[in-house]
């Protein structure tokens, strides 16, 4: 059985998908970009990858918190960036959201991201 997850504390989906889905004790969060959930406009927050990463991870955190979870419950994260040279800057922001028990992670350079974003992050959290 799966449960659809939606919160107004994170941006609404910009396509035919949900913010997250819970199934089998896991919460699968869709990729988040740097949209401000308080804004009705689909404008990105942050001029560079590091600035966008802050908003992206705050959006992820808001989705998890809506389910009584936190960043400590993330078991896998995937980071997408349009420029691999932003790895260090994004990593510095990422480290402020996770402690020494950070999740497994992949980091990829991609050709483009939705809405012209520089960074997108998707996560899987364990609700067990």
C-alpha positions as CSV (number, residue, x, y, z in Angstrom):
1,X,0.0,0.0,0.0
2,X,1.3,3.5,-0.8
3,X,0.5,6.9,0.6
4,X,0.8,10.1,-1.4
5,X,2.5,12.9,0.6
6,X,1.9,16.6,0.0
7,X,2.7,19.6,2.2
8,X,2.3,23.3,1.6
9,X,5.7,23.8,3.3
10,X,7.4,22.7,0.1
11,X,6.8,23.7,-3.5
12,X,3.9,22.0,-5.4
13,X,4.9,19.6,-8.1
14,X,5.6,21.2,-11.5
15,X,4.4,18.1,-13.4
16,X,2.4,14.9,-13.1
17,X,4.1,13.6,-9.9
18,X,3.8,14.0,-6.1
19,X,6.2,15.6,-3.7
20,X,6.7,12.2,-2.1
21,X,5.3,8.7,-1.7
22,X,5.4,6.4,1.3
23,X,5.6,2.7,0.7
24,X,7.0,-0.2,2.7
25,X,8.4,1.9,5.5
26,X,10.2,4.2,3.1
27,X,9.4,7.8,2.0
28,X,10.5,8.5,-1.6
29,X,10.9,12.2,-2.1
30,X,10.7,13.5,-5.7
31,X,13.6,15.7,-6.8
32,X,13.4,19.2,-5.4
33,X,14.6,22.4,-7.0
34,X,15.1,25.8,-5.4
35,X,11.5,27.0,-5.5
36,X,10.2,29.0,-2.6
37,X,7.0,27.3,-1.4
38,X,5.6,30.6,-0.1
39,X,5.7,32.2,-3.6
40,X,3.0,31.5,-6.1
41,X,5.5,32.3,-8.9
42,X,7.7,29.5,-10.2
43,X,10.9,31.4,-9.7
44,X,14.1,29.9,-8.4
45,X,15.7,31.1,-5.2
46,X,19.5,31.7,-5.3
47,X,21.8,32.9,-8.0
48,X,24.3,30.1,-7.8
49,X,24.4,26.4,-7.1
50,X,25.2,26.9,-3.4
51,X,22.4,29.4,-2.8
52,X,20.0,27.1,-4.6
53,X,21.2,24.1,-2.6
54,X,20.1,25.8,0.6
55,X,16.5,26.1,-0.7
56,X,16.5,22.7,-2.2
57,X,17.5,21.0,1.0
58,X,15.1,23.1,3.0
59,X,12.3,21.9,0.7
60,X,13.4,18.3,1.2
61,X,13.5,18.8,5.0
62,X,9.9,20.3,4.9
63,X,8.6,17.3,3.1
64,X,10.2,14.9,5.6
65,X,9.1,16.9,8.6
66,X,5.5,16.8,7.3
67,X,5.8,13.0,8.0
68,X,7.5,13.3,11.4
69,X,10.9,12.6,9.9
70,X,14.1,14.5,9.7
71,X,17.3,14.6,7.6
72,X,18.7,11.9,10.0
73,X,16.2,9.5,8.5
74,X,17.5,9.9,4.9
75,X,19.2,6.7,3.8
76,X,19.9,7.6,0.2
77,X,20.3,11.0,-1.6
78,X,20.9,11.8,-5.2
79,X,22.2,15.2,-6.2
80,X,22.0,16.5,-9.8
81,X,23.9,19.5,-10.9
82,X,24.3,21.2,-14.3
83,X,28.0,21.8,-13.6
84,X,30.2,19.3,-11.8
85,X,32.4,22.2,-10.9
86,X,29.7,23.1,-8.3
87,X,30.5,19.9,-6.5
88,X,32.5,21.6,-3.7
89,X,30.1,24.5,-3.1
90,X,27.0,22.2,-3.1
91,X,28.9,19.8,-0.8
92,X,29.6,22.5,1.7
93,X,25.9,23.3,1.9
94,X,24.9,19.7,1.9
95,X,27.2,19.0,4.9
96,X,25.3,21.6,7.0
97,X,22.1,19.5,6.7
98,X,23.6,16.1,7.5
99,X,25.8,15.0,10.5
100,X,28.4,12.3,10.6
101,X,25.7,9.7,9.9
102,X,25.0,11.1,6.4
103,X,23.2,8.9,4.0
104,X,24.6,7.1,1.0
105,X,24.8,9.5,-1.9
106,X,25.3,9.9,-5.6
107,X,26.2,13.2,-7.3
108,X,25.7,13.6,-11.1
109,X,26.3,16.3,-13.7
110,X,23.3,16.5,-16.0
111,X,22.6,18.4,-19.2
112,X,19.7,20.5,-17.8
113,X,17.2,20.6,-14.9
114,X,13.6,21.8,-14.7
115,X,13.0,25.6,-14.7
116,X,16.7,26.2,-15.4
117,X,17.7,25.1,-11.9
118,X,21.4,24.5,-11.1
119,X,20.8,21.8,-8.5
120,X,18.2,19.2,-7.7
121,X,18.1,16.7,-4.9
122,X,15.9,13.6,-4.4
123,X,16.0,11.4,-1.2
124,X,14.8,8.2,0.2
125,X,14.1,8.2,4.0
126,X,13.3,5.3,6.2
127,X,10.3,5.6,8.5
128,X,10.9,2.3,10.4
